[in-house]
Amino acid sequence: MDTDTSTDHIDFIDRWARAMCQAETAHTNELSRAMGIDITGATRIGCQLICAPPAGTEEFEFVLDLDREDVVVFVEFTLTGRVLLDAFHARFGVGRESMPGPHQLTPTYIFDPVWPTGAPRACAVLADLADDWPREERVRSVTLYLRRQPSVDE
């Protein structure tokens, strides 16, 4: 069994969510800078900006607005290590299981948005469980979904 890396992962997930909230705008350059993500050499495929995976992730991408190509809608990444759902509940509050999609084999949990005082936007945290569910509630991937304020992000 892999070593539990939940604490390290939860720390950077929380830090990234707060950085996304507190950035002046949701523009790609500003959000990537606020999160400490290098987008140099990133590959653009449709509305995805696929970046070199930062430490703690296997895959990392910014998903951009279809109409405004330089504005981030959400960030999605796959985790390395063993990160347990309980760590998400402890950091972000009790999550609720979302309705499954037609091809979704494992549950996704949605947590109340992170919204630091004075930040121009909030960020919802979504955690997708790994394929070994229900044997273990291990998180495989995370989505940080911006709840932006139009007056700020346009």
Order of alpha helices (4+ residues) and beta strands (2+ residues): alpha-alpha-beta-beta-beta-beta-alpha-beta-beta-beta-beta-alpha
